[in-house]
Structures are given as C-alpha cells and as structure tokens.
C-alpha cells in the first residue's frame, strides 16, 4: 500500500526538519528538546516500529508521519497531510482502498483567494533588528539580510523568509528548532520555487538548492543566481521546466548526505530526459570544519573563502562545458547544410568508395530495380510455403558467386539445411534439368541413399559440391532461434566490415521471428523497432538489407498481394525502401477469396510452380512491375518463366481464367 510506503519515510522527513544525536534520538521539532533551548538539553524524540512511529519523551507527543506533518506544517486534515507527503516524496496516493488512510479525496474545493501577506512581511522585515539569528546563526552580513529582505516575528519567535519582492508568500523557521513552517495552503496556495525568476534572467549557471537559506548562502558569495525547491522533492521545478525551459544551465547543489545525493541523481535523470544542461556540485569537504559539511550554509559559515572559491570554480566549469557544447551544436548544425554535405555527396558518386548496384542474378528483377540491390531496406513477402526462403537463398548464392559477401541470418533453418538446398539446386542446373539425376535435399543429406546411386549420380553430386565451393567463401551463415535480434545483426555486420574491409549484403529469414527488443512490448512494437534498426543499419553502412516477411492470414484469399497484407504493415510499408510480393501467377482478378485460396493450394501441389514477383513499392524507381518465375520446389531452384508474358497477353485479351501451369 502506498500509505505504508509513505509512513516508512518518517526518518527521511526527520532528516529534513531536525537533527539526530549520536544516541539515535532526535531533537524534537515540536518542543525543541535537544537544542539546549527546549525542555531538555538532550534529544528525547524517538523513532520505533521499523521507522514508522515516533514519540517525544519530553513533550509526550507521539504519532506517525502524517501526525508529524500535521503538527510541523500546520495541516489539519488527513487528506491534506497525505497529499503533502505524496508530493514531498513523489509517491502517488492510492485512490481506492478499504483503509481509512487511503480513502478517496473529497472533490477539490475552489481555492480561496490568497491572503495579503504584504503588511505582515513588511513588519517582520522592520523587526529583523530584534534578533541576531541571521548574523550569528547563519553568518549573513547586514547587507545580505537587507538584500533578501529577511525578517523576524518576535511574537512567534520565528525568522521570516519572503518569496519575491511582491511578498505574496513566505516561510518561517523557529530560532530554537530546525523546523520550517509555511502558511496554510488554503490561504497562501502551493509553495512556489524560491527565487524562480533566476531560471529566466540570464544565461549564467543557476544553483538549485534545497532550502532558501542555502540559496541565499550561494548568492551571498558571488554573482551566481540560485533557487530553492523546498526540500529534496523537485516536482515543482520539473513542472516549471516543462512549461518553460530555463535560459541557463543548472547546478544541482543539494545537501551532502545520502538523501541529497539521491535527490540530485533522480533530478539529473529527469533533466537528461528534457535535454536541460546541468552538473552536480562537487565540493571539497575536507576544507570545512567537522560538523559543518552538510549543506551550503554549513560551508558558508565554516569557511567562507573556500566556499566562495569552490562556487566560482563549479560555476565556471559548467559555463565552459556549456559553451563547448553550444559550439559543438553549432558546428553540428552547420554540418547538416547542403553546402557541407555536397562534397561527401560527390565523393559517394565519383569517389573510390562509390557504391554500385549488386545484381541479384535474376535478370528481369535486376532490370526492375535499376540494376540490382542498392543501399536500403528490401522486404520480400509471400504466403506460407511459396518459396520465400528458397528464393532469398538462391539470390544469396548468385550474389556470392558474383564476388560480393553475403551475411545470411536464418531464424528457422540450420546452415546445413541451407547448404543442402544450394547443392540440390546445383545438381539440377548441372544435369540440364534432368529430374532423374538431380537430387533433392533428402537425396543430398541421406547417407544410405549413396549406396544406391550410380557413378553418374555420385559424380554429379561431387561436381555440385565443387560448384558451391567456388563461392561458398563469400557466404556467412548465422543460425538463431529467438536469440538473434536487430542489435546482434548490426554487431555482426560491423564486425564483418572491420575484419574483412568488405561491405556485404545482409539477408534475414525472417523478420517476425527476430528476437524481440523488449519482451514486454507488443508484436507490432517489436516489429516497428526491428524495421527502424534494420533501416538504420542499411543507412549507416550504406549496404542492402533484404528481409523476408510473413503475411496476414486474412490476406491469403484476397488475390494479389498489397502492402496491407504484410504483418504489422505500417512499419514495413513506411520503413522499407523496396517492397516485393511473391505470389501465384494469375492471382486476383475476378476470382473469389475461395478460388484464390484454391489456386494457391493447387500451385503448391505441383512440382513446378508458376509464381511471380510484384514490385509493391520502390522508393527510387517504378512500382507495379511483375516478373514471372518457375519454381522447381524439389530442387530448390527459381528460373525466369519464358512463357510468362505470352500468358499475360492471352489473359489480357479475354481469358477469364489465367492459366498458371503448362
């Protein structure tokens, strides 16, 4: 429960409002015991029950965190105490629970008009000479007291810190204890950031402190602006930054204790998200006396000269860093102009490293793609069992045979299976398509069959192996089942380029079973991320990336492939440079979904399948083109269909049914 979590924050709250003695007892923030000005000279405020309850043996008061907040902050109702604790520690308040501590808040009331504190604050400023607290306890000069209009209320024996020259808000601090007190929020509203105008007045680094006294200490030793966020919580500051980014870099100057360090780290993480320039103040504590090494006012009182020097050093270091970053940003911005990029552009065309198209080995496809594969992301999609892997593998073999390295990432098939498919194709091509001699994958990998092969068949296999071996040194297989993602593909590609000095073609089989970048993300989110990273890979290393994609089941009967048929089609459609569909010849037209499904199944039943490639998207070329292919499934081989155009012409002049076979 959130309320129990908040109750456990009691020791942290005490560290902000009072001091703890070596005995483990605290100075009581209510009666002042332990301060030598209260009822006892020793601390009598004890915390027990695992840090969730307190009791003062001097004044007899006791309770939990909310009770103490009510007494110290003058907050009467429990819902307001709960809300105060929630905002202070950044822990959301539960809205529904059976316990009294987590009952829903009543509907918020309209804020009452803020009281006019001007007369009160003005009187306190006039009475500041009635106390020596500011000069004796805080070390401020009369000029500093006057500059920041610090005051004193003799009736309550508290010092007063006004917020701004308008005197619309103030803070008090007991001169005998450590507790800060605020006016009721119903009268004064939410506590603002002390000296918040410093965020927007100049470009000088601004110190971010916990308390106004610390901020005043910083501003007293030099020309450095400072603000106070009212404790270690920085939600008000982040809200102000979200509304209007600061004009200056920030220096986080919280207390030099564990809560202060944690608060600085947490705030720093949020500032990074918002691209706000900042640093964390690092003081040399050894130059300050023992017992005066916690906060800026301690440093100010303990060794003013050293504090002044360190404030100047910290400020100047951040200013130099900020100027360097700004100069780098300006240079980076200029480097993005067309004029700066022109030389690189011309080198990419005419230089020694100018990239040419990589032919796929399928002449008609290369013609449609203006010569072959260029740097970019290519996606190939088809229904199940129509030959996507076989086509990609054959293209890989043909690219490797032309002398270009290919990195083949296989998520389903092993490297041995891929090699067997390639050798099977070679037997088919080497025997002039004699299906009695050519060997299937099983015919290659099943040892017992070799005992029955003729000498001619054995020689054919040996010759096919030698033919594969000629280009096999250009093929790099990487196997994975759910453990290879886009990041690993990038790492392997970068490693290959570094080791060989050669730019490869990257092939991925297939997109939807890449290892997810985030197990908690949806399939769409993971696919979007994979597309983004593969696109970045192609751009950063100026190489072709070809990936297989599955199609939505709903698209199987839709006829011709369209971009929306691709799984998670939004990312694929917009992220790819070239999108290619592999489909049965004659799909679509006037056929019903049932007829289209039947046509696909009939196609799969044939040993020779007439299929076609359709260019769905070509970022730098024509779309809509089709390439007819004949797929010899037994021998893992695609060939151009010489009769394809003739059948298309016949179909175009009146045949209601495209003839896909024969």
Buried (B, 14 or more C-beta within 10 A) or exposed (E): EBBEEBBBBBBBBBBBBBBBEEEEBBBBBBBBBBBEBBBBEBBBBBBEEEBBBBBBBBBEBBBBBBBBBBBBBEBEEBEBBBBBBBBBBEBEBBEEBEEEBBBEEEEEEEEEEBBEBEEBBBBBBEBBEEBEBBBEBBBBEEEBBEEBBBBBBEEEBBBBBBBBEEBBBBBBBBBBBBBBBBBBBBBBBEBBBBBBEBBEEEEBBBBBBBBBBBBBBBBBBEEBBBBBBBBBBBBBBBEBBEEEEBEBBBBBBBBBBEBBBEBBEBBBEBBEEEEBBBBBBEBEBEBBEEEBBBBBBBBBBBBBEBBBBBBBBBBEBBBEBBEEEEEEEEEEEEEEEEEEEEEEEEEBEEEEEEBEBBBBBBEBBBEBBEBBBBBBBBBBBBBEEBBBBBBBBBBBBBBBBBEBBBBBBBBEBEBEBBBBBBBBBBBBBBBEEEEEBBBBBEBBBEEEBEEEBEEEBEEBBEBBBEBBEEBBEBBBBBBBEEEBBBBBBBEBBEEBBEEEEEBBBBBBBBBBBBBBBEEEEEEEBBBBBBBBBBBBBBBEBEBBBBBBBBBBEEBBBBBBBBBBBBBBBBBBBEBBBBBBBBBBBBBBBEBEEEBBBEBBEEBBEEEBBBBBBBBBBBEEBEEEBBBBBBBBBBBBBBBEBEEBEEBBEEBEEEBEEBEBEE
